[in-house]
Amino acid sequence: MSKKIEDLTFIDDGMFQAVMHEPGISEKVVENLLHVKVKKIIYPELEKPIKPFYTTKGVRLDVYLKDEDKIIDVELQTYKQDAIGKRTRYYQSMIDIDSLMKGQDYSELLDSYVLFICNYDPFEKDKDIGFGLPCYTFKNTCVENTAVSLDDKSIKVIYNASAYKAVEDKEVRDFLHFVMTNDPGENDFNKLLSDTVERLKDNDKFRSDYAAMNLHDRDIKKAAKEEGAKQKAIEDAKAFLQENIAPETIAKCVKLPLETVLELQKEVVAQA
């Protein structure tokens, strides 16, 4: 269930994207966490959709930043998801496809960063026990000799905010503490983030966008639930047909149109 606007914090869906769109904030977050200089943001896109082919699974990136020489995708994860490694791999591939225009050479690919900020340890050493690192950085290196780099200019950085106490860099430590606790403390940048959250709660455009986002999400969940119920009814109908129960009776029991049950009957007979 979506939160009331008054209860939103920096890490809530919708609010995170909106705060990151404020001037100077995305650049500061990226520079602190990735330790790279952002020269100029050509365009920031929030929840950028990428689906290059109608047959592919599209992605919707939280915050998509493009510098003169690099592309940075910033994702916030507040609940555990399976296969985070494959998720970053797929995001990376979609970013590359989206950024390289037809006819361009591979050498023209920009440096690419996929940055995940998690409020939990995404890598388990044992069941429910993580490795405990506050930051996990991945680059492609040679297994036989780690001094050999593939040099594909692709970096994936995943922060575990729950281990913020182990971070030496004070700016990063304070930021991850804010992610975990919603307490800005005495850090000026965190105070800016917190103040921006409170200001956006009273912003008419944000309130309208947040309501629209929740309505869209509810529509998707409703459609998925209805589709699931329909598939269950179809499976039940096929099972009844295999027991030679009358289509009219099946239609009433599973609440499907008789025409649909008769079409399913043809499938069952053909497969027999």
C-alpha positions in Angstrom: 0.0 0.0 0.0 1.4 3.4 -0.9 2.3 5.9 1.8 0.5 9.2 2.5 2.5 12.1 1.1 2.9 13.4 4.7 4.7 10.2 5.7 7.2 10.1 2.7 10.9 10.1 3.3 13.9 10.5 1.0 14.1 6.8 0.2 10.4 6.3 -0.8 9.5 5.6 -4.4 8.5 8.8 -6.1 10.1 11.1 -3.5 13.6 9.8 -4.2 13.3 10.5 -7.9 11.8 13.9 -7.3 14.5 15.0 -4.9 17.2 13.7 -7.2 15.8 16.0 -10.0 16.4 19.1 -7.9 19.3 21.2 -9.2 22.7 20.1 -8.0 21.5 17.1 -5.9 22.1 14.3 -8.4 25.6 15.6 -9.1 26.5 15.8 -5.4 25.2 12.3 -4.7 27.1 10.8 -7.7 30.3 12.6 -6.9 30.3 11.6 -3.3 29.4 7.9 -3.9 31.3 7.2 -7.1 34.3 9.6 -6.4 34.1 10.9 -10.0 33.7 14.5 -11.1 30.5 15.4 -13.0 31.4 18.1 -15.5 28.0 18.9 -16.8 24.7 17.0 -16.7 23.4 17.0 -20.3 20.0 15.7 -19.3 18.7 14.0 -16.1 15.8 11.6 -16.7 13.8 10.2 -13.9 12.4 6.7 -14.3 13.8 6.6 -17.8 12.1 3.8 -19.8 14.4 1.7 -22.1 12.8 -0.9 -24.4 14.7 -1.0 -27.7 12.7 -3.9 -29.2 9.1 -4.8 -28.7 10.1 -8.4 -27.9 12.6 -7.4 -25.2 11.9 -6.9 -21.5 12.2 -3.2 -20.9 13.6 -1.4 -17.8 12.6 1.7 -16.0 15.7 3.4 -14.5 15.2 5.4 -11.3 17.6 8.3 -12.2 19.5 8.4 -15.5 22.3 11.0 -15.8 24.3 11.7 -18.9 27.6 13.6 -18.6 29.8 14.6 -21.5 31.8 11.4 -21.2 29.8 9.1 -19.0 26.3 7.7 -18.3 25.2 7.0 -14.7 22.2 5.1 -13.6 21.3 5.5 -10.0 18.9 3.0 -8.4 17.5 2.9 -4.9 16.6 -0.5 -3.4 14.7 -0.6 -0.1 13.7 -4.3 -0.1 15.6 -7.4 -1.1 15.4 -8.6 -4.7 16.8 -11.7 -6.2 19.6 -11.8 -8.7 20.9 -8.2 -8.2 24.0 -9.1 -10.2 21.9 -10.1 -13.2 19.7 -7.1 -12.7 22.8 -4.8 -13.0 24.0 -6.8 -16.0 20.7 -6.3 -17.8 20.5 -2.6 -16.9 24.0 -2.2 -18.2 23.2 -3.8 -21.6 20.0 -1.7 -22.0 22.0 1.5 -21.3 24.6 0.6 -23.9 22.0 -0.2 -26.5 20.2 3.0 -25.8 23.3 5.2 -25.9 25.0 3.8 -29.0 23.3 5.1 -32.1 23.1 3.0 -35.3 26.3 3.3 -37.3 28.4 4.4 -34.3 31.6 2.6 -33.5 31.9 0.6 -30.2 34.8 2.9 -29.2 32.2 5.7 -29.0 30.4 4.1 -26.1 30.5 6.4 -23.0 31.9 5.3 -19.7 29.0 3.7 -17.8 28.2 3.4 -14.1 25.4 1.5 -12.6 25.0 2.7 -8.9 22.7 0.9 -6.5 22.0 2.3 -3.1 20.5 -0.4 -0.8 19.4 -0.2 2.8 20.4 -3.8 3.3 23.4 -6.1 2.5 22.5 -7.5 -1.0 25.2 -10.2 -0.9 24.7 -13.1 1.4 27.7 -15.1 2.8 25.3 -17.4 4.7 21.6 -17.4 5.1 20.5 -14.0 6.2 24.1 -13.0 6.9 25.9 -10.7 4.5 29.5 -10.0 3.9 29.1 -6.8 5.7 30.9 -4.5 3.3 29.5 -1.0 3.0 30.4 -0.8 -0.7 30.8 -3.4 -3.4 32.6 -2.3 -6.6 32.7 -4.5 -9.7 34.9 -4.2 -12.7 35.7 -6.8 -15.4 39.2 -8.3 -14.8 41.0 -11.4 -15.9 40.5 -14.4 -13.7 44.0 -15.8 -14.5 45.7 -12.5 -13.8 43.7 -9.7 -12.1 46.3 -7.2 -13.3 44.7 -7.6 -16.7 41.6 -5.4 -17.2 39.0 -5.8 -19.9 38.9 -2.0 -19.9 35.3 -1.9 -21.1 34.7 1.3 -19.1 31.8 -0.3 -17.3 31.6 -0.1 -13.5 28.9 -1.4 -11.1 28.9 0.0 -7.6 26.5 -1.3 -4.9 26.2 0.4 -1.5 25.0 -1.3 1.6 23.7 1.5 3.8 23.2 -0.8 6.8 27.0 -0.9 7.2 27.4 2.9 7.2 29.5 2.8 10.4 32.3 1.0 8.6 32.7 3.8 6.0 35.8 6.0 6.4 34.7 8.9 4.1 32.6 11.1 6.4 30.4 12.5 3.6 29.5 9.0 2.4 29.0 7.7 6.0 26.7 10.6 6.8 24.7 10.1 3.6 24.3 6.3 4.2 23.3 7.0 7.8 20.6 9.4 6.5 19.4 6.6 4.1 19.1 4.2 7.0 17.6 6.5 9.6 16.1 9.5 7.9 18.1 11.6 10.4 20.1 14.3 8.6 22.2 15.0 11.7 24.6 18.0 11.3 25.5 17.3 7.7 24.6 20.2 5.5 23.9 18.2 2.4 21.6 15.8 4.3 19.8 18.8 5.8 19.3 20.0 2.2 17.9 16.6 1.2 15.6 16.6 4.3 14.4 20.1 3.6 13.8 19.3 0.0 11.6 16.4 1.0 9.5 18.6 3.2 9.2 21.3 0.6 8.1 18.8 -2.1 5.3 17.5 0.2 3.6 20.9 -0.2 4.4 21.2 -3.9 1.2 20.9 -6.0 2.9 19.4 -9.0 4.7 16.7 -6.9 1.4 15.9 -5.1 -0.3 15.5 -8.5 2.5 13.4 -9.9 2.6 11.2 -6.8 -1.1 10.6 -7.0 -0.9 9.7 -10.7 2.0 7.3 -10.0 0.1 5.5 -7.3 -3.0 5.3 -9.6 -0.8 3.8 -12.3 0.7 1.3 -10.0 -2.7 0.3 -8.7 -4.0 -0.2 -12.2 -1.0 -2.4 -13.0 -1.5 -4.5 -9.9 -5.2 -4.8 -10.6 -4.6 -5.9 -14.2 -2.0 -8.4 -13.0 -4.5 -9.8 -10.4 -7.3 -10.1 -13.0 -4.9 -11.8 -15.5 -3.8 -14.2 -12.8 -7.4 -15.1 -11.9 -8.3 -15.6 -15.6 -5.3 -18.0 -16.1 -6.4 -19.9 -13.0 -9.9 -20.2 -14.4 -8.6 -21.5 -17.8 -6.4 -24.1 -16.1 -9.4 -25.3 -14.0 -11.6 -25.4 -17.0 -9.1 -27.6 -18.9 -8.8 -29.9 -15.9 -12.6 -30.3 -15.8 -12.8 -30.9 -19.6 -10.3 -33.8 -19.2 -12.8 -35.3 -16.8 -15.5 -35.0 -19.5 -17.6 -32.5 -17.5 -20.2 -30.6 -19.6 -18.8 -27.3 -20.9 -22.0 -25.5 -19.7 -21.4 -26.7 -16.2 -17.7 -25.7 -16.3 -18.5 -22.2 -17.6 -20.8 -21.6 -14.6 -18.2 -23.1 -12.1 -15.1 -21.2 -13.2 -17.0 -18.1 -14.4 -15.8 -18.1 -18.0 -17.9 -17.4 -21.1 -19.2 -20.6 -22.7 -17.5 -19.7 -25.9 -14.1 -19.7 -24.2 -14.8 -23.1 -22.6 -15.8 -24.5 -26.0 -12.5 -23.2 -27.5 -10.6 -24.8 -24.7 -12.4 -28.0 -25.3 -11.1 -28.1 -28.9 -7.5 -27.6 -27.5 -8.0 -30.5 -25.0 -9.4 -32.8 -27.7 -6.5 -31.9 -30.1 -3.9 -32.7 -27.4 -5.5 -36.0 -26.4 
